[in-house]
């Protein structure tokens, strides 16, 4: 596993923990947006490489 993926997974775990411990609506929205960004980055890194013709 690459360092980038490890860092993203660690960040995701931290955000999930923060989400579970906050009740503030604005803070929850901020955390959810950050989680979406992390998930998008993980999805992009997980895509198989397309061969060039």
mmCIF file of the N, C-alpha and C atoms, coordinates in Angstrom:
data_MODEL
# 
_entry.id   MODEL 
# 
loop_
_atom_site.group_PDB 
_atom_site.id 
_atom_site.type_symbol 
_atom_site.label_atom_id 
_atom_site.label_alt_id 
_atom_site.label_comp_id 
_atom_site.label_asym_id 
_atom_site.label_entity_id 
_atom_site.label_seq_id 
_atom_site.pdbx_PDB_ins_code 
_atom_site.Cartn_x 
_atom_site.Cartn_y 
_atom_site.Cartn_z 
_atom_site.occupancy 
_atom_site.B_iso_or_equiv 
_atom_site.pdbx_formal_charge 
_atom_site.auth_seq_id 
_atom_site.auth_comp_id 
_atom_site.auth_asym_id 
_atom_site.auth_atom_id 
_atom_site.pdbx_PDB_model_num 
ATOM 1   N N  . UNK A 1 1  ? 0.844   -1.169 0.000   1.00 0.00 ? 1  UNK A N  1 
ATOM 2   C CA . UNK A 1 1  ? 0.000   0.000  0.000   1.00 0.00 ? 1  UNK A CA 1 
ATOM 3   C C  . UNK A 1 1  ? 0.898   1.242  0.000   1.00 0.00 ? 1  UNK A C  1 
ATOM 4   N N  . UNK A 1 2  ? 0.551   2.179  -0.845  1.00 0.00 ? 2  UNK A N  1 
ATOM 5   C CA . UNK A 1 2  ? 1.398   3.365  -0.944  1.00 0.00 ? 2  UNK A CA 1 
ATOM 6   C C  . UNK A 1 2  ? 1.162   4.317  0.228   1.00 0.00 ? 2  UNK A C  1 
ATOM 7   N N  . UNK A 1 3  ? 2.108   5.179  0.424   1.00 0.00 ? 3  UNK A N  1 
ATOM 8   C CA . UNK A 1 3  ? 2.014   6.163  1.500   1.00 0.00 ? 3  UNK A CA 1 
ATOM 9   C C  . UNK A 1 3  ? 0.817   7.080  1.303   1.00 0.00 ? 3  UNK A C  1 
ATOM 10  N N  . UNK A 1 4  ? 0.542   7.453  0.066   1.00 0.00 ? 4  UNK A N  1 
ATOM 11  C CA . UNK A 1 4  ? -0.588  8.343  -0.214  1.00 0.00 ? 4  UNK A CA 1 
ATOM 12  C C  . UNK A 1 4  ? -1.887  7.686  0.242   1.00 0.00 ? 4  UNK A C  1 
ATOM 13  N N  . UNK A 1 5  ? -2.069  6.433  -0.105  1.00 0.00 ? 5  UNK A N  1 
ATOM 14  C CA . UNK A 1 5  ? -3.287  5.716  0.276   1.00 0.00 ? 5  UNK A CA 1 
ATOM 15  C C  . UNK A 1 5  ? -3.351  5.555  1.791   1.00 0.00 ? 5  UNK A C  1 
ATOM 16  N N  . UNK A 1 6  ? -2.235  5.239  2.410   1.00 0.00 ? 6  UNK A N  1 
ATOM 17  C CA . UNK A 1 6  ? -2.206  5.108  3.870   1.00 0.00 ? 6  UNK A CA 1 
ATOM 18  C C  . UNK A 1 6  ? -2.600  6.422  4.535   1.00 0.00 ? 6  UNK A C  1 
ATOM 19  N N  . UNK A 1 7  ? -2.077  7.520  4.030   1.00 0.00 ? 7  UNK A N  1 
ATOM 20  C CA . UNK A 1 7  ? -2.410  8.832  4.593   1.00 0.00 ? 7  UNK A CA 1 
ATOM 21  C C  . UNK A 1 7  ? -3.892  9.159  4.409   1.00 0.00 ? 7  UNK A C  1 
ATOM 22  N N  . UNK A 1 8  ? -4.426  8.847  3.237   1.00 0.00 ? 8  UNK A N  1 
ATOM 23  C CA . UNK A 1 8  ? -5.848  9.098  2.986   1.00 0.00 ? 8  UNK A CA 1 
ATOM 24  C C  . UNK A 1 8  ? -6.729  8.250  3.902   1.00 0.00 ? 8  UNK A C  1 
ATOM 25  N N  . UNK A 1 9  ? -6.370  7.000  4.083   1.00 0.00 ? 9  UNK A N  1 
ATOM 26  C CA . UNK A 1 9  ? -7.146  6.118  4.960   1.00 0.00 ? 9  UNK A CA 1 
ATOM 27  C C  . UNK A 1 9  ? -7.068  6.585  6.417   1.00 0.00 ? 9  UNK A C  1 
ATOM 28  N N  . UNK A 1 10 ? -5.911  7.041  6.836   1.00 0.00 ? 10 UNK A N  1 
ATOM 29  C CA . UNK A 1 10 ? -5.759  7.567  8.203   1.00 0.00 ? 10 UNK A CA 1 
ATOM 30  C C  . UNK A 1 10 ? -6.602  8.833  8.369   1.00 0.00 ? 10 UNK A C  1 
ATOM 31  N N  . UNK A 1 11 ? -6.577  9.699  7.369   1.00 0.00 ? 11 UNK A N  1 
ATOM 32  C CA . UNK A 1 11 ? -7.383  10.926 7.407   1.00 0.00 ? 11 UNK A CA 1 
ATOM 33  C C  . UNK A 1 11 ? -8.866  10.589 7.453   1.00 0.00 ? 11 UNK A C  1 
ATOM 34  N N  . UNK A 1 12 ? -9.273  9.599  6.665   1.00 0.00 ? 12 UNK A N  1 
ATOM 35  C CA . UNK A 1 12 ? -10.675 9.180  6.636   1.00 0.00 ? 12 UNK A CA 1 
ATOM 36  C C  . UNK A 1 12 ? -11.108 8.678  8.019   1.00 0.00 ? 12 UNK A C  1 
ATOM 37  N N  . UNK A 1 13 ? -10.276 7.870  8.644   1.00 0.00 ? 13 UNK A N  1 
ATOM 38  C CA . UNK A 1 13 ? -10.594 7.345  9.969   1.00 0.00 ? 13 UNK A CA 1 
ATOM 39  C C  . UNK A 1 13 ? -10.731 8.485  10.984  1.00 0.00 ? 13 UNK A C  1 
ATOM 40  N N  . UNK A 1 14 ? -9.837  9.438  10.928  1.00 0.00 ? 14 UNK A N  1 
ATOM 41  C CA . UNK A 1 14 ? -9.881  10.578 11.852  1.00 0.00 ? 14 UNK A CA 1 
ATOM 42  C C  . UNK A 1 14 ? -11.157 11.394 11.638  1.00 0.00 ? 14 UNK A C  1 
ATOM 43  N N  . UNK A 1 15 ? -11.529 11.606 10.378  1.00 0.00 ? 15 UNK A N  1 
ATOM 44  C CA . UNK A 1 15 ? -12.741 12.361 10.081  1.00 0.00 ? 15 UNK A CA 1 
ATOM 45  C C  . UNK A 1 15 ? -13.987 11.632 10.566  1.00 0.00 ? 15 UNK A C  1 
ATOM 46  N N  . UNK A 1 16 ? -14.017 10.319 10.397  1.00 0.00 ? 16 UNK A N  1 
ATOM 47  C CA . UNK A 1 16 ? -15.155 9.520  10.865  1.00 0.00 ? 16 UNK A CA 1 
ATOM 48  C C  . UNK A 1 16 ? -15.283 9.637  12.382  1.00 0.00 ? 16 UNK A C  1 
ATOM 49  N N  . UNK A 1 17 ? -14.158 9.587  13.082  1.00 0.00 ? 17 UNK A N  1 
ATOM 50  C CA . UNK A 1 17 ? -14.175 9.734  14.539  1.00 0.00 ? 17 UNK A CA 1 
ATOM 51  C C  . UNK A 1 17 ? -14.678 11.128 14.936  1.00 0.00 ? 17 UNK A C  1 
ATOM 52  N N  . UNK A 1 18 ? -14.222 12.156 14.226  1.00 0.00 ? 18 UNK A N  1 
ATOM 53  C CA . UNK A 1 18 ? -14.670 13.516 14.512  1.00 0.00 ? 18 UNK A CA 1 
ATOM 54  C C  . UNK A 1 18 ? -16.166 13.662 14.254  1.00 0.00 ? 18 UNK A C  1 
ATOM 55  N N  . UNK A 1 19 ? -16.639 13.040 13.182  1.00 0.00 ? 19 UNK A N  1 
ATOM 56  C CA . UNK A 1 19 ? -18.048 13.109 12.824  1.00 0.00 ? 19 UNK A CA 1 
ATOM 57  C C  . UNK A 1 19 ? -18.911 12.497 13.926  1.00 0.00 ? 19 UNK A C  1 
ATOM 58  N N  . UNK A 1 20 ? -18.421 11.417 14.509  1.00 0.00 ? 20 UNK A N  1 
ATOM 59  C CA . UNK A 1 20 ? -19.171 10.756 15.572  1.00 0.00 ? 20 UNK A CA 1 
ATOM 60  C C  . UNK A 1 20 ? -19.183 11.512 16.885  1.00 0.00 ? 20 UNK A C  1 
ATOM 61  N N  . UNK A 1 21 ? -18.253 12.443 17.048  1.00 0.00 ? 21 UNK A N  1 
ATOM 62  C CA . UNK A 1 21 ? -18.154 13.122 18.338  1.00 0.00 ? 21 UNK A CA 1 
ATOM 63  C C  . UNK A 1 21 ? -18.642 14.565 18.321  1.00 0.00 ? 21 UNK A C  1 
ATOM 64  N N  . UNK A 1 22 ? -19.092 15.061 17.183  1.00 0.00 ? 22 UNK A N  1 
ATOM 65  C CA . UNK A 1 22 ? -19.548 16.457 17.122  1.00 0.00 ? 22 UNK A CA 1 
ATOM 66  C C  . UNK A 1 22 ? -21.048 16.524 16.877  1.00 0.00 ? 22 UNK A C  1 
ATOM 67  N N  . UNK A 1 23 ? -21.663 17.515 17.485  1.00 0.00 ? 23 UNK A N  1 
ATOM 68  C CA . UNK A 1 23 ? -23.093 17.747 17.309  1.00 0.00 ? 23 UNK A CA 1 
ATOM 69  C C  . UNK A 1 23 ? -23.367 19.021 16.501  1.00 0.00 ? 23 UNK A C  1 
ATOM 70  N N  . UNK A 1 24 ? -22.339 19.840 16.320  1.00 0.00 ? 24 UNK A N  1 
ATOM 71  C CA . UNK A 1 24 ? -22.482 21.107 15.618  1.00 0.00 ? 24 UNK A CA 1 
ATOM 72  C C  . UNK A 1 24 ? -22.774 20.858 14.136  1.00 0.00 ? 24 UNK A C  1 
ATOM 73  N N  . UNK A 1 25 ? -23.885 21.416 13.660  1.00 0.00 ? 25 UNK A N  1 
ATOM 74  C CA . UNK A 1 25 ? -24.335 21.192 12.290  1.00 0.00 ? 25 UNK A CA 1 
ATOM 75  C C  . UNK A 1 25 ? -23.308 21.647 11.254  1.00 0.00 ? 25 UNK A C  1 
ATOM 76  N N  . UNK A 1 26 ? -22.763 22.839 11.433  1.00 0.00 ? 26 UNK A N  1 
ATOM 77  C CA . UNK A 1 26 ? -21.793 23.369 10.468  1.00 0.00 ? 26 UNK A CA 1 
ATOM 78  C C  . UNK A 1 26 ? -20.509 22.535 10.462  1.00 0.00 ? 26 UNK A C  1 
ATOM 79  N N  . UNK A 1 27 ? -20.077 22.128 11.638  1.00 0.00 ? 27 UNK A N  1 
ATOM 80  C CA . UNK A 1 27 ? -18.868 21.305 11.738  1.00 0.00 ? 27 UNK A CA 1 
ATOM 81  C C  . UNK A 1 27 ? -19.093 19.946 11.072  1.00 0.00 ? 27 UNK A C  1 
ATOM 82  N N  . UNK A 1 28 ? -20.279 19.367 11.276  1.00 0.00 ? 28 UNK A N  1 
ATOM 83  C CA . UNK A 1 28 ? -20.593 18.073 10.644  1.00 0.00 ? 28 UNK A CA 1 
ATOM 84  C C  . UNK A 1 28 ? -20.578 18.206 9.119   1.00 0.00 ? 28 UNK A C  1 
ATOM 85  N N  . UNK A 1 29 ? -21.123 19.302 8.601   1.00 0.00 ? 29 UNK A N  1 
ATOM 86  C CA . UNK A 1 29 ? -21.118 19.522 7.147   1.00 0.00 ? 29 UNK A CA 1 
ATOM 87  C C  . UNK A 1 29 ? -19.695 19.638 6.617   1.00 0.00 ? 29 UNK A C  1 
ATOM 88  N N  . UNK A 1 30 ? -18.855 20.350 7.349   1.00 0.00 ? 30 UNK A N  1 
ATOM 89  C CA . UNK A 1 30 ? -17.457 20.506 6.936   1.00 0.00 ? 30 UNK A CA 1 
ATOM 90  C C  . UNK A 1 30 ? -16.759 19.140 6.902   1.00 0.00 ? 30 UNK A C  1 
ATOM 91  N N  . UNK A 1 31 ? -16.976 18.347 7.937   1.00 0.00 ? 31 UNK A N  1 
ATOM 92  C CA . UNK A 1 31 ? -16.354 17.020 8.007   1.00 0.00 ? 31 UNK A CA 1 
ATOM 93  C C  . UNK A 1 31 ? -16.870 16.128 6.888   1.00 0.00 ? 31 UNK A C  1 
ATOM 94  N N  . UNK A 1 32 ? -18.171 16.177 6.619   1.00 0.00 ? 32 UNK A N  1 
ATOM 95  C CA . UNK A 1 32 ? -18.751 15.361 5.547   1.00 0.00 ? 32 UNK A CA 1 
ATOM 96  C C  . UNK A 1 32 ? -18.177 15.744 4.187   1.00 0.00 ? 32 UNK A C  1 
ATOM 97  N N  . UNK A 1 33 ? -17.970 17.034 3.950   1.00 0.00 ? 33 UNK A N  1 
ATOM 98  C CA . UNK A 1 33 ? -17.358 17.470 2.682   1.00 0.00 ? 33 UNK A CA 1 
ATOM 99  C C  . UNK A 1 33 ? -15.930 16.948 2.563   1.00 0.00 ? 33 UNK A C  1 
ATOM 100 N N  . UNK A 1 34 ? -15.192 16.994 3.665   1.00 0.00 ? 34 UNK A N  1 
ATOM 101 C CA . UNK A 1 34 ? -13.823 16.481 3.646   1.00 0.00 ? 34 UNK A CA 1 
ATOM 102 C C  . UNK A 1 34 ? -13.813 14.970 3.407   1.00 0.00 ? 34 UNK A C  1 
ATOM 103 N N  . UNK A 1 35 ? -14.771 14.274 3.999   1.00 0.00 ? 35 UNK A N  1 
ATOM 104 C CA . UNK A 1 35 ? -14.869 12.827 3.768   1.00 0.00 ? 35 UNK A CA 1 
ATOM 105 C C  . UNK A 1 35 ? -15.149 12.529 2.296   1.00 0.00 ? 35 UNK A C  1 
ATOM 106 N N  . UNK A 1 36 ? -16.015 13.310 1.681   1.00 0.00 ? 36 UNK A N  1 
ATOM 107 C CA . UNK A 1 36 ? -16.299 13.131 0.261   1.00 0.00 ? 36 UNK A CA 1 
ATOM 108 C C  . UNK A 1 36 ? -15.038 13.318 -0.574  1.00 0.00 ? 36 UNK A C  1 
ATOM 109 N N  . UNK A 1 37 ? -14.231 14.318 -0.218  1.00 0.00 ? 37 UNK A N  1 
ATOM 110 C CA . UNK A 1 37 ? -12.991 14.557 -0.954  1.00 0.00 ? 37 UNK A CA 1 
ATOM 111 C C  . UNK A 1 37 ? -12.015 13.393 -0.796  1.00 0.00 ? 37 UNK A C  1 
ATOM 112 N N  . UNK A 1 38 ? -11.909 12.879 0.416   1.00 0.00 ? 38 UNK A N  1 
ATOM 113 C CA . UNK A 1 38 ? -11.013 11.742 0.661   1.00 0.00 ? 38 UNK A CA 1 
ATOM 114 C C  . UNK A 1 38 ? -11.502 10.522 -0.108  1.00 0.00 ? 38 UNK A C  1 
ATOM 115 N N  . UNK A 1 39 ? -12.808 10.264 -0.069  1.00 0.00 ? 39 UNK A N  1 
ATOM 116 C CA . UNK A 1 39 ? -13.358 9.119  -0.790  1.00 0.00 ? 39 UNK A CA 1 
ATOM 117 C C  . UNK A 1 39 ? -13.146 9.252  -2.299  1.00 0.00 ? 39 UNK A C  1 
ATOM 118 N N  . UNK A 1 40 ? -13.298 10.449 -2.820  1.00 0.00 ? 40 UNK A N  1 
ATOM 119 C CA . UNK A 1 40 ? -13.072 10.680 -4.245  1.00 0.00 ? 40 UNK A CA 1 
ATOM 120 C C  . UNK A 1 40 ? -11.608 10.396 -4.597  1.00 0.00 ? 40 UNK A C  1 
ATOM 121 N N  . UNK A 1 41 ? -10.706 10.879 -3.775  1.00 0.00 ? 41 UNK A N  1 
ATOM 122 C CA . UNK A 1 41 ? -9.279  10.640 -4.019  1.00 0.00 ? 41 UNK A CA 1 
ATOM 123 C C  . UNK A 1 41 ? -8.969  9.145  -3.977  1.00 0.00 ? 41 UNK A C  1 
ATOM 124 N N  . UNK A 1 42 ? -9.532  8.440  -3.018  1.00 0.00 ? 42 UNK A N  1 
ATOM 125 C CA . UNK A 1 42 ? -9.309  6.988  -2.933  1.00 0.00 ? 42 UNK A CA 1 
ATOM 126 C C  . UNK A 1 42 ? -9.880  6.280  -4.154  1.00 0.00 ? 42 UNK A C  1 
ATOM 127 N N  . UNK A 1 43 ? -11.057 6.704  -4.602  1.00 0.00 ? 43 UNK A N  1 
ATOM 128 C CA . UNK A 1 43 ? -11.654 6.106  -5.796  1.00 0.00 ? 43 UNK A CA 1 
ATOM 129 C C  . UNK A 1 43 ? -10.775 6.318  -7.020  1.00 0.00 ? 43 UNK A C  1 
ATOM 130 N N  . UNK A 1 44 ? -10.243 7.526  -7.166  1.00 0.00 ? 44 UNK A N  1 
ATOM 131 C CA . UNK A 1 44 ? -9.392  7.826  -8.320  1.00 0.00 ? 44 UNK A CA 1 
ATOM 132 C C  . UNK A 1 44 ? -8.107  6.995  -8.288  1.00 0.00 ? 44 UNK A C  1 
ATOM 133 N N  . UNK A 1 45 ? -7.563  6.814  -7.109  1.00 0.00 ? 45 UNK A N  1 
ATOM 134 C CA . UNK A 1 45 ? -6.335  6.022  -6.987  1.00 0.00 ? 45 UNK A CA 1 
ATOM 135 C C  . UNK A 1 45 ? -6.588  4.534  -7.205  1.00 0.00 ? 45 UNK A C  1 
ATOM 136 N N  . UNK A 1 46 ? -7.826  4.110  -6.980  1.00 0.00 ? 46 UNK A N  1 
ATOM 137 C CA . UNK A 1 46 ? -8.173  2.693  -7.092  1.00 0.00 ? 46 UNK A CA 1 
ATOM 138 C C  . UNK A 1 46 ? -8.542  2.282  -8.517  1.00 0.00 ? 46 UNK A C  1 
ATOM 139 N N  . UNK A 1 47 ? -8.765  3.264  -9.381  1.00 0.00 ? 47 UNK A N  1 
ATOM 140 C CA . UNK A 1 47 ? -9.151  2.940  -10.764 1.00 0.00 ? 47 UNK A CA 1 
ATOM 141 C C  . UNK A 1 47 ? -8.010  2.223  -11.483 1.00 0.00 ? 47 UNK A C  1 
ATOM 142 N N  . UNK A 1 48 ? -8.362  1.210  -12.282 1.00 0.00 ? 48 UNK A N  1 
ATOM 143 C CA . UNK A 1 48 ? -7.306  0.556  -13.054 1.00 0.00 ? 48 UNK A CA 1 
ATOM 144 C C  . UNK A 1 48 ? -6.758  1.518  -14.117 1.00 0.00 ? 48 UNK A C  1 
ATOM 145 N N  . UNK A 1 49 ? -5.475  1.421  -14.347 1.00 0.00 ? 49 UNK A N  1 
ATOM 146 C CA . UNK A 1 49 ? -4.843  2.276  -15.351 1.00 0.00 ? 49 UNK A CA 1 
ATOM 147 C C  . UNK A 1 49 ? -5.269  1.833  -16.740 1.00 0.00 ? 49 UNK A C  1 
ATOM 148 N N  . UNK A 1 50 ? -5.639  2.795  -17.558 1.00 0.00 ? 50 UNK A N  1 
ATOM 149 C CA . UNK A 1 50 ? -6.015  2.493  -18.941 1.00 0.00 ? 50 UNK A CA 1 
ATOM 150 C C  . UNK A 1 50 ? -4.765  2.506  -19.802 1.00 0.00 ? 50 UNK A C  1 
ATOM 151 N N  . UNK A 1 51 ? -4.668  1.542  -20.688 1.00 0.00 ? 51 UNK A N  1 
ATOM 152 C CA . UNK A 1 51 ? -3.511  1.488  -21.567 1.00 0.00 ? 51 UNK A CA 1 
ATOM 153 C C  . UNK A 1 51 ? -3.679  2.507  -22.678 1.00 0.00 ? 51 UNK A C  1 
ATOM 154 N N  . UNK A 1 52 ? -2.577  3.115  -23.058 1.00 0.00 ? 52 UNK A N  1 
ATOM 155 C CA . UNK A 1 52 ? -2.610  4.108  -24.122 1.00 0.00 ? 52 UNK A CA 1 
ATOM 156 C C  . UNK A 1 52 ? -2.331  3.430  -25.446 1.00 0.00 ? 52 UNK A C  1 
ATOM 157 N N  . UNK A 1 53 ? -3.037  3.903  -26.448 1.00 0.00 ? 53 UNK A N  1 
ATOM 158 C CA . UNK A 1 53 ? -2.838  3.340  -27.797 1.00 0.00 ? 53 UNK A CA 1 
ATOM 159 C C  . UNK A 1 53 ? -1.984  4.243  -28.627 1.00 0.00 ? 53 UNK A C  1 
# 
